[in-house]
Each structure stands twice: as structure tokens, then as C-alpha cells.
Amino acid sequence: MLNRPELIHDVLGVEYDMKFRLEPEWVVVLLASLVYTGDLTLSLPGKKFDASGLDQLAATPVDDLIAFRHAERPKEWNLPAIKALFELVDLPTGLATQITQGSDEPIVALATEVAKRVERIVVAQQKLQGGLAFWGKAVLAENEQAEIAQRLVKTKAFLESLQAYNSAGKLKNFRYTADEVTAQRIGLDSLREVEGLTELVADLAPAAAYLMTAEHVLPATHSWVSTMQTQKAQIMAEVGSPQRRTSPSFRQQVAQRLGALKADYVETYLLEHAKGRLDATVDRRKTKLMKDGRLDRLSKLSAIELMPRQQLIDVRERLATLKPCYAVGKPELEADPVCPHCQLRPANEPPAAPASAQLAQLDQELDTLSSDWTRALLANLEDPTTKGNLALLKPAQGKVIEAFLKSRTLPDDLSNAFIQAVQEVLSGLQKVVVTGADLRTALLAGGSPVTPVELRKRFDDYLAGLAKGKDPAKIRIVIE
């Protein structure tokens, strides 16, 4: 240690050093350069400057620096703490010894690794603020996220404080102990945990997003949806467990489970697609049915006022809802959980028999309608109320009607003359439409349950209301 009087003497009121006769200002400049190189510590009243405090040294007035108290050698290298620092950032601890031997390369390597970790912490903090979510739910509990965020803040502050030690001289005055350095490992562990979670979410997010969409494509009561929800609850619980999610094989296992769910969905959707859409063969049957002569004859007969045309409208509408689609395959469904050609979403379509079975049923219903409408025409044309109108027809029209009554079958080609003739004969009849809803309302009037006698009375009252003001003999009730 050198005290000020040992360096600077006062001769007749003028101060200078005895050896080189330098003024105190130049002496302080030389001392500051030794502080910069880490070879000296300069003490002022209430202050002490070493290589880590050069900014404060430069900001101190010259007059204060001239009044320094003494200069001394810096402390010995804090080698245990410096080795702990290199180990903290995954650098060989042997580099610490090289610094004590005057090498600057380890300091550059240290600064680079520290800067990298600061950048990683900044990114991790942004991820935490944005919220780490997987399968529509937060991965971390609120208290766990807050704890990790606090660790990252502390470690970031520590790493940023290391930026001041950018030379061997400054590092010689390293102020942390080895334990203080090692204690920062928990913050870096939290950093790796956030990065691992980020990678986990990024890797599994596409499969989870696919399954989230698929869940709403199938009906909520479907067995696949139930299985998927059970698996989702289990996987989310495992992702939320630090011990489980850090397992080396965890990501691969979850990916396999998600892949299995996706594969099951594709198979399930293809089955639903086959039920809800017509394949090429059945579509050709539909096209043939749309051009069927029975539909054409029923369409012409529906022009007759007395015919229950709503039955035909229902058949046509149901036939129109049977959509063809036979182009989708597994590769397309692996990319998108919904058929790109027909956009089938079973959850939005009421459950029904397979489309092929529905088509067969409609084919049968056309036979039934044809038979029912033919019988209805015959019954009304042979009714005593309308028989008198037959004599009023023109000969050609009468001939057409007589032929129908004799053959008891509709001609394959229903001409306009036949339709007009039937309309004229039945023009005296009055059509009264009854819907299922109207009938139900009438029978439930006054509440339920009721006795058979009361139910019959309600029905009779309803019929009386329909016939009110009309000739009962000319009324024809059509249920639609």
C-alpha cells in the first residue's frame, strides 16, 4: 500500500512526486491507468475504485481524485467464483486459469455466452407473457408461471451485471462468491424449462389443433369424441406435471397418442362419410331415380287440386339432400379433418340411415305414392258425387277417363288432356288440408290425458269445424 504522502510531497507549497517531478494531476492519470488494467485500487475518502468502477472513476472531479488517500494492490483472483461462472454458462472451467495468465480470449467467450442467455431469457419472458397454451388450455398454473417469471427476472439481472467485467482487470475484482454464482443455476433451469415447453407446444400444436376441429365435426355423443376427451384430460394433466413433461420420452409418447387419435378419427370420418354421402354406384342410381317415370307422373298428377302434393315435395326434398361425394381419401383427411369436396360435418346433420338406404327407401316410397294416388283418383272418380260430371266431358276426355277406370292403372305417359279431364270431373269437390301439427293441436286442446269418449268428441268437433259452411258430400280431406 502506498499512502499519498509517500508519492506526493509539498515543497514550498508546490506539490509534485519526488522521482519524476510530476504534478498531482499527472500522477492521478497514471494511477487511473493502473486501475484500468486491474493492477491497482485507488482509495478516496469514502470511496474506492477498482477496474469494475471505471465509470464512477471517470465521473469523479479531478480535485477529488488529487486528494486520494492511498493506492494498493487489488485482491487476489476470485478463482473459485470465476470458475463457477464459466461452469454456469457451460464453458470449460480451465478458461478461468487462462485469464489469470493474461489471456483475453476466455473473456470474449464468456461475454458471448452471457449475451446469448440474456437474449434467450428475453424471448422466454415474452412467451410467458403471451401465455403458453396447448390444446386450448394454459400449460402452467398461474402461481407456477409467476414463480418462473420471477426467477428469470433475477437471473437476467445477474447476467446483465456481468457485462461490466469485460476485461481481465475488471474480472480480477469480481464481486460475487462461488455460491452466489451457483445459485443462478435455478434461473437457467427455469429458462430451459420454458424453452422445452415452447418446443413441446410447437411440436404438438398442429396435431392438437387438428383434434380440436375434429371434436366439433363429429356429434358430441359419438364414441370417438368421448375417447378423445378422456385422452385430452390425461395428456393435459401430464403436461401440467413438471416431473412428467421433462421425461426424455414424454414428447414422443404424447405425439404417438395424438397420432393414434388422429388415425382413429380419419377412419371414423370415412365411415361417417360413406353413410352420409352417395358413392359413385349409388349416385348413378339416384340420377336414374331423378329421371324415373314415376316422378314424372306424380309431378303431373300434383297439378290436380285434390292430390296431396306435399308428399311429393317431401320426397323431392329428401332426394335432393342425398349428396354424392366419392373423391375424399386418407391423405386429404390427414391434412384437414373435413372433406374438402362436400364439407360433410356429421355434427351439423341429423342422424339418419346410410344415404344408400335412404335412396332405396325413397325408391320404395315412389311405388307407394304411385299406388296411393292411383287409388285416390279411382275412388274419387267413382264417387257418386262426381259420376254425374263424367257425362259432361267432351267425348275425347270421357274416353280417356273411361280407359283409366277400366284399366285401373295410370297410363305411362300422362297427357295434359287426361289431367284436364280429371280436374274437370273433380272440380265440384273441395279439398281440405290437414297437417299432423293441426291435428295434434286439436286433439290436445284442453289438455291431456283424456278419456276415449273425450278424445273422440275433440276429433268430431275438429272435423265439424273443417266442414263448416261446406257441403260434406263434396269435402275431401287430404292429410299432408
C-alpha positions in Angstrom: 0.0 0.0 0.0 1.3 3.5 -0.9 -0.1 6.4 1.0 -0.4 9.8 -0.7 2.4 11.4 1.2 4.7 8.6 0.0 4.0 9.6 -3.6 3.5 13.3 -3.5 5.5 15.9 -1.5 4.9 19.5 -0.7 7.9 21.7 -1.4 7.3 25.4 -0.6 3.6 25.0 -1.2 4.0 23.2 -4.6 3.0 19.5 -4.8 4.8 17.0 -7.1 6.2 13.5 -6.9 9.8 13.2 -5.9 11.0 10.8 -8.6 9.7 12.2 -11.8 8.6 15.7 -10.5 5.1 15.2 -12.0 2.2 17.4 -10.9 -0.6 15.6 -8.9 -2.9 15.7 -11.9 -0.4 13.6 -13.9 0.1 11.2 -11.0 -3.6 10.6 -10.9 -3.7 9.9 -14.6 -1.0 7.2 -14.2 -2.8 5.7 -11.2 -6.1 5.6 -13.2 -4.4 3.7 -16.0 -3.2 1.1 -13.5 -6.8 0.9 -12.1 -8.0 0.3 -15.7 -5.5 -2.6 -16.1 -6.6 -4.1 -12.8 -3.2 -3.6 -11.2 -4.3 -1.1 -8.7 -7.1 0.0 -6.4 -7.4 3.7 -5.7 -8.9 4.9 -2.4 -10.5 8.3 -1.8 -12.3 9.4 1.4 -15.4 7.3 1.5 -14.7 5.7 -2.0 -12.6 3.0 -3.5 -12.1 2.5 -7.3 -11.1 -0.7 -9.0 -11.4 -2.0 -12.6 -15.1 -2.6 -12.2 -15.8 1.0 -11.2 -14.2 2.9 -14.1 -17.4 4.8 -14.9 -17.6 6.2 -11.4 -13.8 7.0 -11.5 -14.2 8.9 -14.8 -17.1 10.9 -13.3 -15.2 12.0 -10.2 -13.9 15.6 -10.2 -10.1 15.9 -10.6 -9.8 17.8 -7.4 -11.3 14.9 -5.6 -9.0 12.4 -7.3 -5.9 14.5 -6.4 -7.0 14.2 -2.8 -6.7 10.4 -2.9 -5.7 8.7 0.4 -3.7 5.7 -0.8 -3.2 3.2 -3.7 -2.9 -0.6 -3.1 -2.7 -3.8 -5.0 -6.1 -5.4 -5.9 -7.3 -8.5 -4.2 -6.2 -11.9 -5.4 -8.1 -13.5 -8.3 -11.5 -14.8 -7.1 -10.8 -18.0 -8.9 -13.5 -20.2 -7.4 -16.2 -17.8 -8.3 -14.8 -17.2 -11.8 -14.7 -21.0 -12.4 -18.3 -21.3 -11.1 -19.2 -18.5 -13.6 -17.7 -20.4 -16.6 -19.3 -23.6 -15.5 -22.7 -21.7 -15.2 -22.6 -20.8 -18.9 -21.3 -24.2 -19.9 -17.7 -23.2 -20.7 -14.7 -25.2 -19.5 -13.6 -24.1 -16.1 -10.0 -24.2 -17.2 -10.5 -21.0 -19.1 -10.6 -19.1 -15.8 -7.0 -20.0 -15.2 -6.1 -18.7 -18.7 -7.5 -15.3 -17.7 -5.2 -15.1 -14.7 -2.3 -15.7 -17.1 -3.3 -12.7 -19.2 -5.4 -14.3 -22.0 -8.4 -12.2 -23.2 -10.0 -15.0 -25.3 -11.9 -16.6 -22.4 -13.3 -13.2 -21.5 -14.7 -12.8 -25.1 -16.2 -16.3 -24.9 -17.7 -15.6 -21.6 -19.3 -12.4 -22.8 -20.7 -14.2 -25.8 -22.3 -16.9 -23.8 -23.7 -14.4 -21.3 -25.3 -12.3 -24.1 -26.8 -15.5 -25.6 -28.5 -16.3 -22.4 -29.8 -12.8 -21.8 -31.4 -12.9 -25.3 -32.9 -16.3 -24.5 -34.4 -15.1 -21.3 -36.0 -12.1 -23.1 -37.6 -14.5 -25.5 -38.8 -16.8 -22.7 -40.3 -13.8 -20.9 -42.2 -12.8 -24.0 -43.5 -16.4 -24.3 -44.6 -16.4 -20.7 -46.4 -13.0 -21.1 -48.2 -14.3 -24.2 -49.2 -17.4 -22.3 -48.0 -20.9 -23.1 -51.2 -22.7 -24.2 -51.7 -26.2 -25.5 -54.9 -27.8 -26.8 -56.8 -24.6 -25.8 -55.6 -24.5 -22.2 -52.7 -22.9 -20.3 -49.8 -25.3 -19.7 -48.6 -23.6 -16.5 -50.6 -22.9 -13.4 -50.8 -19.2 -12.5 -48.6 -19.5 -9.4 -46.1 -21.7 -11.3 -45.9 -19.2 -14.1 -45.4 -16.3 -11.7 -42.6 -18.2 -9.9 -40.7 -19.0 -13.1 -41.1 -15.3 -14.3 -39.6 -14.1 -11.0 -36.6 -16.5 -11.4 -36.0 -15.3 -14.9 -36.0 -11.6 -13.8 -33.4 -12.3 -11.1 -31.1 -14.3 -13.4 -31.4 -11.8 -16.2 -30.3 -9.0 -13.8 -27.4 -11.1 -12.7 -26.3 -11.9 -16.2 -26.6 -8.2 -17.3 -24.4 -7.2 -14.3 -21.6 -9.4 -15.8 -21.3 -7.2 -18.8 -19.2 -4.8 -16.7 -16.5 -7.5 -16.4 -15.2 -7.2 -20.0 -11.5 -7.2 -19.2 -9.1 -9.2 -17.1 -8.6 -6.2 -14.8 -12.2 -5.9 -14.1 -12.8 -9.6 -13.7 -10.0 -9.6 -11.1 -12.4 -7.6 -8.9 -15.3 -10.0 -9.5 -17.6 -9.3 -6.5 -19.7 -12.4 -6.4 -19.0 -15.5 -4.4 -19.0 -19.0 -5.9 -22.2 -19.8 -4.0 -23.9 -16.7 -5.4 -22.9 -17.7 -8.9 -24.1 -21.2 -8.5 -27.4 -20.0 -7.1 -28.3 -18.6 -10.5 -28.5 -22.1 -11.9 -32.1 -22.4 -10.8 -33.0 -19.4 -13.1 -31.2 -21.0 -16.1 -33.0 -24.3 -15.3 -36.3 -22.3 -15.5 -35.1 -20.9 -18.8 -34.6 -24.3 -20.2 -37.9 -25.4 -18.8 -39.7 -22.6 -20.6 -37.8 -23.3 -23.8 -38.6 -27.0 -23.5 -42.3 -26.2 -23.0 -42.2 -23.9 -26.0 -40.7 -26.6 -28.2 -43.2 -29.2 -26.8 -46.2 -27.0 -27.6 -44.8 -26.1 -31.0 -44.2 -29.7 -31.9 -47.6 -31.0 -30.7 -49.8 -27.9 -31.5 -50.6 -28.9 -35.1 -52.0 -32.3 -34.0 -53.8 -30.8 -31.1 -55.4 -28.1 -33.4 -56.5 -30.8 -35.8 -58.2 -32.8 -33.0 -59.8 -29.6 -31.6 -61.5 -29.1 -35.0 -62.3 -32.8 -35.4 -64.0 -32.8 -32.0 -66.7 -30.4 -33.3 -67.1 -32.2 -36.7 -68.5 -35.4 -35.2 -71.6 -35.4 -33.0 -70.9 -34.8 -29.3 -72.4 -38.2 -28.5 -70.0 -40.1 -30.8 -67.8 -42.6 -29.1 -64.6 -41.1 -30.7 -65.4 -37.8 -29.1 -65.7 -39.4 -25.7 -62.4 -41.3 -26.2 -60.6 -38.1 -27.4 -61.8 -36.1 -24.4 -60.6 -38.7 -22.0 -57.2 -38.8 -23.7 -57.1 -35.0 -23.7 -57.7 -34.8 -19.9 -54.9 -37.3 -19.3 -52.4 -35.6 -21.6 -53.1 -32.1 -20.2 -52.6 -33.4 -16.7 -49.3 -34.9 -17.7 -48.2 -31.7 -19.5 -49.0 -29.8 -16.3 -46.7 -32.0 -14.3 -43.1 -30.8 -14.3 -41.8 -34.3 -13.4 -43.8 -35.9 -16.3 -43.3 -33.4 -19.0 -39.5 -33.3 -18.5 -39.2 -37.0 -19.1 -37.0 -37.6 -22.2 -39.6 -39.9 -23.8 -42.6 -37.7 -22.9 -42.8 -35.7 -26.2 -42.6 -38.8 -28.3 -45.2 -40.7 -26.3 -47.7 -37.8 -26.5 -47.0 -37.4 -30.2 -47.8 -41.1 -30.7 -51.1 -40.8 -28.7 -52.2 -37.8 -30.7 -51.3 -39.6 -33.9 -53.3 -42.6 -32.8 -56.3 -40.3 -32.1 -55.9 -38.7 -35.5 -55.7 -42.0 -37.3 -58.8 -43.3 -35.5 -60.6 -40.1 -36.4 -59.8 -40.4 -40.1 -61.2 -44.0 -40.1 -64.3 -42.9 -38.2 -64.9 -39.9 -40.6 -64.5 -42.1 -43.6 -67.2 -44.4 -42.2 -69.5 -41.4 -41.5 -68.7 -40.1 -44.9 -69.7 -43.3 -46.5 -73.0 -43.2 -44.6 -73.8 -39.6 -45.3 -72.8 -39.4 -49.0 -73.5 -41.4 -52.1 -70.7 -43.3 -53.7 -70.4 -43.5 -57.5 -72.6 -46.5 -57.9 -75.4 -45.3 -55.7 -75.1 -41.8 -57.2 -75.9 -43.3 -60.6 -79.0 -44.9 -59.0 -80.0 -41.5 -57.7 -79.6 -40.0 -61.2 -81.7 -42.7 -62.6 -84.4 -42.2 -60.0 -84.5 -38.5 -60.6 -85.4 -39.3 -64.2 -87.8 -42.1 -63.2 -91.2 -42.1 -64.9 -93.0 -42.4 -61.6 -91.7 -39.0 -60.5 -92.8 -37.5 -63.8 -96.3 -39.0 -63.5 -96.6 -37.8 -59.8 -95.4 -34.4 -60.8 -98.2 -34.1 -63.4 -100.8 -35.5 -61.0 -99.8 -33.0 -58.4 -101.4 -30.3 -60.6 -104.8 -31.8 -59.7 -106.1 -29.8 -56.7 -107.2 -32.9 -54.8 -103.8 -34.6 -54.7 -101.7 -34.4 -51.5 -98.8 -32.7 -53.3 -96.8 -32.1 -50.1 -96.0 -35.8 -50.1 -94.3 -35.4 -53.4 -92.5 -32.3 -52.3 -91.1 -34.1 -49.3 -89.8 -36.9 -51.5 -88.1 -34.5 -53.8 -86.5 -32.6 -50.9 -85.2 -35.7 -49.3 -83.9 -36.9 -52.6 -82.1 -33.6 -53.1 -80.4 -33.8 -49.7 -78.7 -37.1 -50.7 -75.3 -35.6 -51.9 -72.8 -37.6 -53.9 -69.1 -37.5 -52.9 -66.6 -40.2 -53.6 -63.3 -38.3 -54.1 -62.1 -37.9 -50.5 -59.3 -40.2 -49.2 -57.0 -40.5 -46.2 -54.3 -38.1 -47.5 -56.8 -35.3 -47.7 -58.3 -36.0 -44.3 -54.8 -36.1 -42.7 -54.4 -32.5 -43.8 -57.9 -31.3 -42.9 -60.5 -33.1 -40.7 -63.3 -32.1 -43.0 -63.9 -33.4 -46.6 -62.7 -30.6 -48.9 -65.2 -31.6 -51.6 -68.6 -31.8 -49.8 -67.7 -30.2 -46.4 -69.6 -33.0 -44.5 -69.9 -32.3 -40.8 -71.9 -35.1 -39.2 -72.4 -32.9 -36.1 -74.5 -30.5 -38.2 -76.6 -33.1 -40.0 -79.3 -35.0 -38.2 -78.6 -38.7 -37.7 -80.2 -40.9 -40.4 -79.8 -44.2 -42.1 -77.0 -44.5 -44.6 -77.6 -42.5 -47.8 -77.8 -45.6 -49.9 -80.5 -47.0 -47.6 -82.4 -43.7 -47.8 -82.3 -43.8 -51.5 -83.7 -47.3 -51.5 -86.4 -46.2 -49.2 -87.3 -43.3 -51.4 -87.5 -45.7 -54.4 -90.0 -47.7 -52.4 -91.9 -44.6 -51.4 -92.4 -43.7 -55.0 -94.1 -47.0 -55.6 -96.3 -46.4 -52.5 -97.2 -42.9 -53.6 -98.0 -44.0 -57.1 -100.3 -46.7 -55.8 -101.9 -44.5 -53.2 -102.5 -41.6 -55.6 -103.9 -44.0 -58.2 -106.4 -45.5 -55.7 -107.3 -42.0 -54.5 -108.1 -40.9 -58.1 -110.1 -44.0 -58.8 -112.1 -43.7 -55.5 -112.9 -40.0 -56.3 -113.8 -40.6 -59.9 -116.1 -43.5 -59.0 -117.7 -41.5 -56.2 -121.5 -40.9 -56.8 -120.9 -37.2 -56.3 -118.6 -37.0 -59.3 -120.1 -39.6 -61.6 -122.6 -37.1 -62.9 -119.7 -34.9 -64.1 -118.4 -37.7 -66.4 -121.4 -37.2 -68.8 -120.5 -33.5 -69.1 -117.0 -34.2 -70.5 -116.2 -34.0 -74.2 -116.1 -37.4 -75.9 -112.3 -37.4 -76.1 -111.9 -36.6 -72.5 -114.6 -39.0 -71.4 -112.8 -41.7 -73.4 -109.5 -41.1 -71.5 -111.2 -41.3 -68.1 -113.2 -44.4 -69.0 -110.0 -46.1 -70.1 -108.4 -45.3 -66.8 -111.3 -46.6 -64.8 -111.3 -49.8 -66.8 -107.6 -50.5 -66.6 -107.2 -49.3 -63.0 -103.7 -48.1 -63.8 -102.3 -44.8 -64.9 -101.0 -44.5 -68.4 -97.2 -44.4 -68.7 -97.5 -41.1 -70.5 -99.9 -38.8 -68.7 -101.2 -36.3 -71.2 -102.4 -32.8 -70.5 -105.8 -34.0 -71.8 -106.0 -36.6 -69.1 -105.0 -34.1 -66.3 -107.6 -31.6 -67.6 -110.3 -34.1 -67.8 -109.7 -35.3 -64.2 -109.6 -31.7 -62.9 -113.0 -31.0 -64.6 -114.6 -34.1 -63.2 -113.3 -33.4 -59.7 -113.9 -29.6 -59.8 -117.0 -29.9 -57.7 -115.1 -31.4 -54.8 -113.5 -29.3 -52.1 -110.0 -30.1 -50.8 -109.4 -29.6 -47.1 -105.8 -30.0 -46.0 -105.0 -31.4 -42.6 -101.4 -31.4 -41.2 -100.1 -33.5 -38.4 -99.5 -30.4 -36.4 -103.0 -29.1 -36.8 -104.5 -32.5 -35.8 -102.3 -32.8 -32.8 -103.3 -29.3 -31.6 -106.9 -30.1 -32.0 -106.7 -33.4 -30.1 -104.6 -31.8 -27.3 -107.0 -28.9 -26.8 -107.9 -28.6 -23.1 -105.0 -30.8 -22.0 -104.1 -34.4 -21.8 -104.7 -37.2 -20.8 -108.3 -37.7 -21.8 -110.8 -40.5 -22.0 -111.6 -42.2 -25.3 -115.0 -40.5 -25.3 -113.5 -37.1 -24.9 -110.8 -37.7 -27.5 -113.5 -38.8 -30.0 -115.5 -35.7 -29.2 -112.5 -33.5 -29.9 -111.9 -35.3 -33.2 -115.5 -34.9 -34.2 -115.5 -31.3 -33.2 -112.4 -30.8 -35.3 -114.0 -32.5 -38.4 -117.1 -30.4 -37.9 -115.0 -27.3 -37.9 -113.4 -28.3 -41.2 -116.7 -29.0 -42.8 -118.4 -25.8 -41.5 -120.1 -23.9 -44.3 -119.3 -26.6 -46.9 -121.2 -29.5 -48.4 -119.9 -32.5 -46.5 -120.5 -34.7 -49.6 -118.1 -32.6 -51.6 -115.3 -32.3 -49.0 -112.2 -34.4 -49.5 -109.7 -34.3 -46.6 -106.1 -34.5 -47.6 -103.6 -35.3 -44.9 -100.1 -33.8 -45.5 
